[in-house]
């Protein structure tokens, strides 16, 4: 099978208009955005009528891959949403009294989300780590207090006991019935006419969710997410991926529902197109990757979504198990990744596996987006020959390219953009420019200035650039891309350090399959010495390197909702590593270039 092109034949060909203005450039698709649903719940009702017996969500008890899948159909979920919706209204919940959900992805979680969408109760999904792993409950208390949640849900009263104790003054709902109202009791509630009456008032401007950013600097921001944002965003995605109309997606996904990638992008792709989501109890970690592999082999998905670390771990596992690769890729049509952080090495190894085992052509697709954009704004739906291209603006999205020093900042406008941050007028005011474009702080480049249809390349975070103690500016995003490339195939990703320091350091993660050996350290040292020798000034000269074994954590905010590493969070969370990189005398484990 040919290795090129890397786009599925049913992708829509981009048709991008480029408008040069005096101080910036606008990019937008000439494709007109189609009509989109009034409410996310309208999709659920549609499939409950037209595909009542199609499985919407599936899960394994306890995430155990040896257990059979528990399933719920669209018709069953519609009935659940109506009953739970009545229960939420009985608790006095509404636009000003949302529901906070502390536990992870599950059928129960999904049922609460659908009920909230139906009766206009905003859902506030909270990272499980804030309840179960965090040493303090500051962020959890802030989120529940800032949203003034009228009720708090957890799957288990015992497991989430510490967290639930904090909110004894609010209504509690538990999946096991051990605290507060039992979800089972809500499911047995008979919906009244009030459900239909309230559902009829839900509009595009109704708040569907409040999603909190990682908050690596300052307190987290509560991103107001409306029904219009979510519905328009899925219509934009459909404009680039029209094959979804004829091929309802089958997805097996581990990504958390407290982040926009898993909750808004992936779950809603399934819901908008009448597909099926299998909730994966695995993770891209050494102790849980086998669960993901077993689930993927069983499900044989048509679309696969992952962050680069996840793809790297999966590639390593499948290279040694061709029988599993053959099953996983047999029906696959799209392999989606966060293009900014996928290394050339992982791209090559993944496409090699696909070429060997897929029965049909598989598209490698990337995209750019953020919580504030619904999330998809720029998505690959054309031929690409490498991992750095994040695509072109989707229908309904206007991108503004604004000079920002030596870089170009990406700003966005369209119906999928948030109206602002909950109860935070100041940060909302500073989030938009005078034309109403969202200020993203992300830098990009056009692949070809003369041919916008060829796409956009991510160029790092403008805010991640810093000065050395000498006053020399370091372009962290550009330098990161350079060092990952020059250290291929050994380095998966890197974070650049050195703010107010005398030299530049690197925190790196090795590509799956590589070990922290003398041979690998020597190869990295040689590659970076060659990089430094290429006429590099102090703004790009690497002095020291630290190899990290613990991968970036989504729950700790080290992996952003866009799918790439949050440099600030990594530096804050791994302060001891940063200190070691910049000590006068380097510790033994630090590589000195």
C-alpha positions as CSV (number, residue, x, y, z in Angstrom):
1,X,0.0,0.0,0.0
2,X,1.3,3.4,-0.9
3,X,2.5,5.7,2.0
4,X,1.1,8.8,0.3
5,X,-1.2,10.6,0.3
6,X,-2.3,10.5,4.0
7,X,-5.9,11.7,3.6
8,X,-9.0,9.6,3.4
9,X,-10.7,10.0,0.0
10,X,-13.9,11.1,1.6
11,X,-12.3,14.2,3.2
12,X,-13.6,17.5,1.8
13,X,-10.9,19.4,-0.2
14,X,-10.0,22.7,1.6
15,X,-11.0,25.9,-0.1
16,X,-9.4,28.6,1.9
17,X,-9.6,32.4,1.2
18,X,-6.6,34.5,2.2
19,X,-7.3,38.2,2.8
20,X,-4.2,40.4,3.3
21,X,-4.9,43.5,5.4
22,X,-2.7,46.4,6.5
23,X,-1.6,44.8,9.8
24,X,-2.7,41.2,9.6
25,X,-4.0,38.3,7.4
26,X,-7.4,36.6,7.5
27,X,-8.0,33.0,6.6
28,X,-11.4,31.4,6.2
29,X,-13.0,28.6,4.4
30,X,-15.2,29.4,1.4
31,X,-17.4,26.5,2.4
32,X,-20.5,27.8,4.1
33,X,-21.3,26.3,7.5
34,X,-24.4,24.2,7.4
35,X,-27.4,24.5,9.7
36,X,-26.6,23.1,13.2
37,X,-28.7,21.8,16.0
38,X,-30.3,24.0,18.6
39,X,-29.3,21.8,21.5
40,X,-26.9,18.9,22.0
41,X,-29.9,17.0,23.3
42,X,-31.5,17.2,19.9
43,X,-28.9,14.8,18.6
44,X,-29.8,12.3,21.3
45,X,-33.5,12.6,20.5
46,X,-32.8,12.2,16.8
47,X,-31.0,8.9,17.2
48,X,-33.4,7.6,19.8
49,X,-36.0,7.9,17.1
50,X,-34.0,6.8,14.0
51,X,-31.4,4.4,15.5
52,X,-33.0,3.4,18.8
53,X,-31.1,0.1,19.1
54,X,-27.7,1.4,18.2
55,X,-25.3,1.4,21.2
56,X,-24.4,4.9,22.2
57,X,-22.0,4.2,25.1
58,X,-20.3,1.0,26.4
59,X,-18.0,0.3,29.3
60,X,-16.5,-2.6,31.1
61,X,-17.2,-3.0,34.9
62,X,-14.3,-1.6,36.7
63,X,-12.5,-1.1,33.5
64,X,-11.5,-4.8,33.5
65,X,-10.8,-6.0,30.0
66,X,-11.8,-9.5,30.9
67,X,-15.4,-8.4,31.6
68,X,-18.1,-8.1,29.0
69,X,-19.1,-4.6,27.8
70,X,-22.1,-3.0,29.5
71,X,-24.0,-1.0,26.9
72,X,-26.7,1.6,26.6
73,X,-28.6,2.4,23.4
74,X,-29.7,5.7,22.1
75,X,-33.3,5.0,23.1
76,X,-32.3,3.9,26.6
77,X,-30.2,7.0,27.0
78,X,-33.0,9.2,25.9
79,X,-35.3,7.7,28.6
80,X,-32.5,8.0,31.1
81,X,-32.0,11.7,30.3
82,X,-35.7,12.4,30.8
83,X,-35.8,10.7,34.1
84,X,-32.6,12.2,35.5
85,X,-33.5,15.5,34.0
86,X,-36.6,15.5,36.2
87,X,-34.5,14.6,39.1
88,X,-32.1,17.5,38.5
89,X,-35.1,19.9,38.3
90,X,-36.5,18.5,41.5
91,X,-33.1,19.4,43.2
92,X,-33.5,23.0,42.0
93,X,-30.7,22.9,39.4
94,X,-30.7,25.2,36.4
95,X,-28.5,27.7,34.6
96,X,-27.4,29.4,37.8
97,X,-27.1,26.1,39.8
98,X,-25.0,23.6,37.7
99,X,-24.0,20.0,38.4
100,X,-20.4,19.3,39.3
101,X,-19.2,15.8,38.3
102,X,-16.2,14.6,40.2
103,X,-15.7,11.1,38.7
104,X,-14.4,10.1,35.3
105,X,-16.0,8.9,32.0
106,X,-18.8,6.3,32.4
107,X,-22.3,5.5,31.3
108,X,-23.6,7.2,34.5
109,X,-21.5,10.3,33.8
110,X,-22.8,10.3,30.3
111,X,-26.3,10.0,31.5
112,X,-26.0,13.1,33.7
113,X,-24.4,15.0,30.8
114,X,-27.3,14.1,28.5
115,X,-29.9,15.0,31.2
116,X,-28.2,18.3,31.9
117,X,-28.2,19.1,28.2
118,X,-31.9,18.3,27.9
119,X,-33.1,20.5,30.8
120,X,-30.6,23.3,30.6
121,X,-28.4,22.3,33.6
122,X,-24.7,23.2,33.0
123,X,-22.3,20.3,33.7
124,X,-19.0,21.0,35.4
125,X,-16.7,18.0,34.8
126,X,-13.9,18.1,37.3
127,X,-10.6,16.2,36.9
128,X,-10.7,13.0,39.1
129,X,-7.2,13.9,40.2
130,X,-8.5,16.9,42.1
131,X,-10.5,14.6,44.3
132,X,-8.4,11.4,44.4
133,X,-4.7,12.4,43.9
134,X,-4.2,16.0,44.8
135,X,-2.5,16.7,48.1
136,X,-4.8,19.6,48.7
137,X,-8.4,20.2,47.7
138,X,-7.9,23.9,46.8
139,X,-8.7,23.6,43.1
140,X,-11.7,21.3,43.7
141,X,-13.1,23.7,46.3
142,X,-12.4,26.7,44.0
143,X,-14.2,25.1,41.0
144,X,-17.3,24.0,43.0
145,X,-17.5,27.4,44.8
146,X,-16.8,29.5,41.7
147,X,-19.6,27.8,39.8
148,X,-21.9,27.7,42.8
149,X,-22.8,24.1,41.9
150,X,-26.2,23.2,43.3
151,X,-25.3,19.5,43.3
152,X,-22.2,17.3,43.2
153,X,-22.0,13.8,41.7
154,X,-19.5,11.1,42.4
155,X,-19.6,7.4,41.3
156,X,-18.7,6.1,44.7
157,X,-19.4,7.7,48.1
158,X,-16.5,5.8,49.7
159,X,-13.9,6.5,47.0
160,X,-14.7,10.2,46.8
161,X,-15.5,10.5,50.5
162,X,-12.9,13.2,51.2
163,X,-14.2,15.3,48.4
164,X,-17.9,14.8,49.2
165,X,-17.3,15.8,52.8
166,X,-16.3,19.3,51.6
167,X,-19.8,19.8,50.1
168,X,-22.1,18.7,52.8
169,X,-24.1,21.9,52.3
170,X,-24.9,21.0,48.7
171,X,-27.0,18.3,47.2
172,X,-25.0,15.1,46.7
173,X,-25.7,12.4,44.1
174,X,-23.8,9.1,44.1
175,X,-23.7,6.2,41.7
176,X,-23.6,3.6,44.4
177,X,-26.3,5.3,46.5
178,X,-24.0,5.5,49.6
179,X,-24.3,9.3,50.0
180,X,-27.1,11.7,49.3
181,X,-29.5,10.9,46.4
182,X,-28.9,7.6,44.6
183,X,-28.6,7.8,40.9
184,X,-30.8,4.7,40.7
185,X,-33.6,6.6,42.4
186,X,-33.3,9.4,39.9
187,X,-33.5,6.8,37.1
188,X,-36.8,5.6,38.5
189,X,-38.2,9.1,38.5
190,X,-41.2,9.6,36.2
191,X,-40.6,12.7,34.0
192,X,-43.4,15.3,34.2
193,X,-44.4,17.9,31.6
194,X,-41.8,20.2,33.3
195,X,-39.0,18.3,31.5
196,X,-40.5,19.1,28.0
197,X,-41.3,22.6,29.0
198,X,-37.8,23.4,30.2
199,X,-36.2,21.5,27.3
200,X,-38.1,23.8,24.9
201,X,-36.5,26.8,26.4
202,X,-32.9,25.6,25.8
203,X,-31.3,27.7,23.0
204,X,-27.9,28.1,21.4
205,X,-27.0,30.6,24.1
206,X,-27.9,28.2,27.0
207,X,-24.8,27.1,28.9
208,X,-24.1,23.4,28.3
209,X,-20.9,23.0,30.3
210,X,-18.3,24.9,32.3
211,X,-14.9,23.5,31.6
212,X,-11.9,24.6,33.6
213,X,-8.5,25.1,32.0
214,X,-5.5,23.6,33.7
215,X,-4.6,26.8,35.5
216,X,-0.9,26.4,35.3
217,X,-0.6,30.1,36.1
218,X,-3.1,31.6,38.5
219,X,-6.5,30.1,39.3
220,X,-8.2,28.0,36.6
221,X,-10.6,29.7,34.2
222,X,-14.1,28.5,33.9
223,X,-14.8,28.5,30.1
224,X,-18.5,29.1,29.4
225,X,-19.4,26.4,26.8
226,X,-22.8,27.0,25.1
227,X,-25.0,24.7,23.1
228,X,-24.3,26.8,20.0
229,X,-20.5,26.4,20.5
230,X,-20.8,22.6,20.7
231,X,-23.4,22.2,17.9
232,X,-21.7,24.6,15.5
233,X,-18.3,23.0,16.2
234,X,-19.5,19.5,15.2
235,X,-21.0,21.0,12.0
236,X,-17.6,22.6,11.2
237,X,-15.9,19.2,11.7
238,X,-18.5,17.5,9.5
239,X,-17.7,20.1,6.8
240,X,-14.2,18.7,6.6
241,X,-15.1,15.1,7.3
242,X,-18.4,14.5,5.4
243,X,-17.8,10.7,5.3
244,X,-19.2,10.7,8.9
245,X,-22.7,10.9,7.4
246,X,-22.3,7.4,5.8
247,X,-20.0,5.9,8.4
248,X,-21.1,6.5,12.0
249,X,-17.9,6.5,14.0
250,X,-16.9,3.7,16.3
251,X,-14.5,5.0,18.9
252,X,-12.6,3.4,21.8
253,X,-11.3,6.3,23.9
254,X,-9.5,6.8,27.2
255,X,-9.3,10.6,27.1
256,X,-10.9,12.2,30.2
257,X,-14.2,14.0,30.0
258,X,-12.9,16.8,32.2
259,X,-10.9,18.1,29.2
260,X,-12.3,19.4,25.9
261,X,-10.6,16.8,23.7
262,X,-12.4,13.8,25.2
263,X,-15.6,15.5,26.4
264,X,-16.5,18.0,23.6
265,X,-14.6,16.8,20.5
266,X,-14.7,13.0,20.8
267,X,-17.9,12.3,22.6
268,X,-19.8,14.8,20.5
269,X,-18.4,13.4,17.2
270,X,-20.0,10.1,18.3
271,X,-23.3,11.8,19.4
272,X,-23.7,14.1,16.4
273,X,-23.2,11.3,13.9
274,X,-25.1,8.5,15.7
275,X,-22.0,6.4,16.4
276,X,-20.8,4.3,19.4
277,X,-18.2,5.2,22.0
278,X,-16.5,2.4,24.0
279,X,-15.1,3.9,27.2
280,X,-11.5,2.6,27.6
281,X,-10.4,1.9,31.1
282,X,-6.8,1.9,30.0
283,X,-4.2,4.7,29.9
284,X,-1.0,5.2,28.0
285,X,1.0,4.2,31.1
286,X,3.1,1.0,31.6
287,X,0.6,-0.5,34.1
288,X,-2.5,0.2,32.0
289,X,-1.5,0.2,28.4
290,X,-2.4,-3.5,28.1
291,X,-6.0,-2.6,28.9
292,X,-6.1,-0.1,26.0
293,X,-4.6,-2.6,23.6
294,X,-7.1,-5.3,24.6
295,X,-10.0,-3.0,24.2
296,X,-8.9,-1.7,20.8
297,X,-8.4,-5.3,19.6
298,X,-11.9,-6.1,20.7
299,X,-13.7,-2.9,19.4
300,X,-11.8,-2.5,16.1
301,X,-12.5,1.3,15.9
302,X,-13.1,3.3,12.8
303,X,-11.6,6.4,14.3
304,X,-8.8,6.7,16.9
305,X,-8.0,9.8,18.9
306,X,-4.9,10.2,21.1
307,X,-2.3,12.5,22.4
308,X,1.3,12.0,21.1
309,X,2.4,10.2,24.2
310,X,-0.5,7.8,23.8
311,X,0.4,7.1,20.2
312,X,4.0,6.5,21.1
313,X,3.1,3.9,23.8
314,X,0.7,2.2,21.4
315,X,3.2,2.0,18.6
316,X,5.8,0.4,20.9
317,X,3.2,-2.2,22.0
318,X,2.0,-3.0,18.5
319,X,5.4,-3.3,16.8
320,X,5.9,-6.5,18.9
321,X,2.3,-7.8,18.4
322,X,1.4,-7.8,14.7
323,X,-1.7,-9.9,15.4
324,X,-3.0,-7.0,17.6
325,X,-2.1,-4.4,15.0
326,X,-4.0,-6.3,12.3
327,X,-7.1,-6.2,14.4
328,X,-6.8,-2.6,15.5
329,X,-6.2,-1.1,12.1
330,X,-8.5,-3.4,10.1
331,X,-11.5,-1.0,10.0
332,X,-9.7,2.2,10.9
333,X,-10.3,5.3,8.7
334,X,-8.8,8.2,10.7
335,X,-5.9,8.3,13.2
336,X,-6.1,11.7,14.9
337,X,-3.3,13.3,16.9
338,X,-2.2,16.6,18.3
339,X,0.2,17.4,15.5
340,X,2.4,19.9,17.3
341,X,4.0,17.2,19.5
342,X,4.0,14.1,17.4
343,X,7.6,13.3,16.5
344,X,8.8,12.3,13.1
345,X,9.9,9.0,14.5
346,X,6.4,8.1,15.9
347,X,4.8,9.3,12.7
348,X,7.0,7.0,10.6
349,X,6.5,4.0,12.8
350,X,2.8,4.5,13.1
351,X,2.3,5.0,9.4
352,X,4.4,1.9,8.8
353,X,2.1,-0.2,11.0
354,X,-0.9,1.2,9.2
355,X,0.5,0.5,5.8
356,X,1.2,-3.1,6.8
357,X,-2.1,-3.9,8.6
358,X,-4.9,-1.6,7.4
359,X,-7.3,-3.0,4.8
360,X,-8.1,0.5,3.5
361,X,-6.4,3.8,3.3
362,X,-6.2,5.5,6.7
363,X,-5.9,9.2,7.1
364,X,-3.4,10.7,9.5
365,X,-5.2,13.8,10.8
366,X,-4.2,16.5,13.3
367,X,-5.9,19.7,14.4
368,X,-5.6,22.9,16.5
369,X,-8.1,24.0,19.0
370,X,-8.6,24.9,22.7
371,X,-11.3,24.8,25.3
372,X,-12.4,28.3,24.3
373,X,-12.9,27.3,20.7
374,X,-15.3,24.4,21.1
375,X,-12.6,22.9,20.5
376,X,-11.9,22.3,16.8
377,X,-11.0,25.3,14.7
378,X,-8.2,24.2,12.4
379,X,-8.2,20.5,11.2
380,X,-6.4,18.4,8.6
381,X,-8.7,17.3,5.8
382,X,-6.1,17.2,3.0
383,X,-3.0,15.4,1.9
384,X,-0.2,15.7,4.5
385,X,3.2,14.1,4.4
386,X,4.4,14.7,8.0
387,X,3.3,15.3,11.5
388,X,3.6,19.1,11.9
389,X,0.7,20.3,9.7
390,X,-2.4,21.0,11.9
391,X,-4.7,21.7,8.9
392,X,-6.8,24.6,7.6
393,X,-9.7,26.6,9.1
394,X,-13.0,24.7,9.2
395,X,-16.3,26.1,7.8
396,X,-17.6,28.9,10.0
397,X,-14.1,29.7,11.4
398,X,-12.1,32.8,10.6
399,X,-8.5,32.8,11.6
400,X,-6.5,36.1,12.0
401,X,-2.7,36.0,11.7
402,X,-1.2,38.8,13.7
403,X,2.6,39.7,13.8
404,X,3.9,39.2,17.3
405,X,7.6,40.0,17.4
406,X,9.4,37.4,15.3
407,X,6.3,35.1,15.3
408,X,2.8,35.2,14.1
409,X,-0.1,34.8,16.6
410,X,-3.3,32.9,15.7
411,X,-6.6,34.5,16.7
412,X,-10.0,33.0,16.0
413,X,-13.6,34.0,15.5
414,X,-16.8,32.1,14.8
415,X,-19.9,30.5,16.4
416,X,-17.8,27.9,18.2
417,X,-16.0,30.5,20.3
418,X,-16.8,31.0,24.0
419,X,-18.5,34.1,25.1
420,X,-16.1,34.3,28.0
421,X,-15.1,33.0,31.4
422,X,-17.6,32.4,34.2
423,X,-17.8,35.3,36.7
424,X,-14.6,36.7,35.4
425,X,-15.3,40.0,33.5
426,X,-11.7,41.1,33.6
427,X,-10.2,38.0,32.0
428,X,-13.1,37.8,29.5
429,X,-12.3,41.4,28.5
430,X,-8.7,40.7,27.9
431,X,-9.4,37.5,26.0
432,X,-10.7,39.2,22.9
433,X,-9.2,41.9,20.6
434,X,-11.1,45.0,19.3
435,X,-12.7,43.0,16.4
436,X,-13.9,40.2,18.7
437,X,-11.3,37.6,17.8
438,X,-10.2,35.3,20.6
439,X,-6.5,36.0,21.5
440,X,-5.0,32.5,21.8
441,X,-1.3,33.2,22.5
442,X,-0.4,30.4,20.0
443,X,2.1,31.0,17.2
444,X,1.7,29.5,13.8
445,X,3.1,29.6,10.3
446,X,1.6,28.9,6.9
447,X,3.1,25.9,5.1
448,X,3.0,28.0,1.9
449,X,2.2,31.8,2.1
450,X,0.9,31.7,-1.5
451,X,-1.2,28.5,-1.1
452,X,-3.3,28.6,2.1
453,X,-5.0,25.3,1.3
454,X,-1.7,23.6,2.2
455,X,-2.3,24.2,5.9
456,X,-0.8,25.7,9.0
457,X,2.1,24.6,11.2
458,X,2.0,25.1,14.9
459,X,5.0,27.3,16.1
460,X,4.7,27.2,19.9
461,X,3.3,29.4,22.6
462,X,4.3,33.0,22.4
463,X,4.0,33.2,26.2
464,X,6.6,30.4,26.5
465,X,9.4,32.5,25.1
466,X,11.7,33.8,27.8
467,X,14.9,35.8,28.4
468,X,18.2,34.4,29.7
469,X,20.0,36.3,32.4
470,X,21.9,38.1,29.6
471,X,18.7,39.5,28.3
472,X,18.8,37.3,25.2
473,X,15.4,36.1,24.1
474,X,14.8,32.3,23.6
475,X,12.1,31.1,21.3
476,X,11.1,28.0,23.3
477,X,8.7,26.6,20.8
478,X,11.0,26.9,17.8
479,X,13.9,25.5,19.8
480,X,11.9,22.5,21.0
481,X,10.9,21.6,17.5
482,X,14.6,21.8,16.4
483,X,16.0,19.6,19.2
484,X,13.3,16.9,18.9
485,X,14.1,16.7,15.2
486,X,17.9,16.6,15.6
487,X,17.6,14.0,18.4
488,X,15.3,11.7,16.4
489,X,14.7,8.8,16.9
490,X,15.6,9.0,20.6
491,X,13.6,12.0,21.9
492,X,9.8,12.0,22.0
493,X,9.3,15.5,23.3
494,X,11.1,18.3,25.3
495,X,10.6,21.3,27.5
496,X,13.0,24.2,27.2
497,X,14.2,25.8,30.5
498,X,16.4,28.8,31.3
499,X,14.2,31.8,32.3
500,X,16.5,34.3,34.0
501,X,19.3,31.6,34.0
502,X,22.8,31.7,32.4
503,X,22.1,28.9,29.9
504,X,19.4,26.8,28.2
505,X,18.5,23.4,29.6
506,X,16.2,20.7,28.3
507,X,13.8,18.3,30.0
508,X,13.3,15.4,27.6
509,X,11.3,12.2,27.3
510,X,12.6,9.3,25.4
511,X,10.8,7.7,22.5
512,X,9.0,4.5,23.5
513,X,11.4,1.6,23.1
514,X,14.5,3.7,24.0
515,X,16.1,3.3,27.4
516,X,18.2,5.7,29.5
517,X,21.4,4.0,28.6
518,X,25.0,5.2,28.0
519,X,24.5,4.6,24.3
520,X,21.3,6.7,24.1
521,X,22.9,9.5,26.3
522,X,25.9,9.6,24.0
523,X,23.8,9.8,20.9
524,X,21.7,12.6,22.3
525,X,24.8,14.5,23.5
526,X,26.4,14.1,20.0
527,X,23.3,15.3,18.2
528,X,23.0,18.4,20.4
529,X,26.7,19.2,20.1
530,X,26.2,19.1,16.4
531,X,23.2,21.4,16.8
532,X,25.2,23.8,18.9
533,X,28.1,23.8,16.4
534,X,25.8,25.0,13.6
535,X,26.5,28.7,14.2
536,X,24.1,28.8,17.1
537,X,24.1,31.8,19.4
538,X,23.2,31.7,23.1
539,X,19.5,31.8,22.2
540,X,19.6,28.3,20.7
541,X,22.6,26.7,22.3
542,X,21.7,23.7,24.6
543,X,24.0,23.4,27.7
544,X,22.4,20.6,29.7
545,X,19.8,17.9,29.4
546,X,17.7,15.9,32.0
547,X,15.9,12.7,31.0
548,X,12.6,12.3,32.7
549,X,11.0,8.9,33.1
550,X,7.6,10.1,34.4
551,X,5.5,11.1,31.3
552,X,3.6,14.4,31.2
553,X,0.4,14.1,33.1
554,X,-3.0,15.4,31.8
555,X,-4.4,15.5,35.3
556,X,-1.5,17.6,36.5
557,X,-2.0,20.1,33.7
558,X,1.3,19.1,32.0
559,X,-0.6,18.0,28.8
560,X,-2.9,20.7,27.5
561,X,-6.4,20.3,26.1
562,X,-4.8,21.0,22.7
563,X,-2.7,17.8,23.0
564,X,0.8,19.3,23.5
565,X,3.0,19.8,26.6
566,X,2.3,22.7,28.9
567,X,5.8,24.0,29.4
568,X,4.9,26.2,32.3
569,X,3.2,23.4,34.2
570,X,6.1,21.0,33.6
571,X,8.6,23.6,34.9
572,X,6.4,24.3,38.0
573,X,5.7,20.6,38.8
574,X,9.3,19.5,38.2
575,X,11.2,22.3,39.9
576,X,13.9,20.0,41.3
577,X,14.7,18.8,37.8
578,X,14.9,22.5,36.6
579,X,17.1,23.4,39.5
580,X,19.5,20.5,38.7
581,X,19.8,21.7,35.1
582,X,21.0,25.1,36.3
583,X,23.2,24.2,39.2
584,X,26.7,25.5,39.0
585,X,28.1,22.0,39.2
586,X,25.8,19.6,37.3
587,X,24.6,16.5,39.2
588,X,25.7,13.1,37.8
589,X,22.4,12.4,36.1
590,X,22.5,15.6,34.0
591,X,23.9,15.4,30.5
592,X,26.4,18.2,29.9
593,X,26.7,19.2,26.3
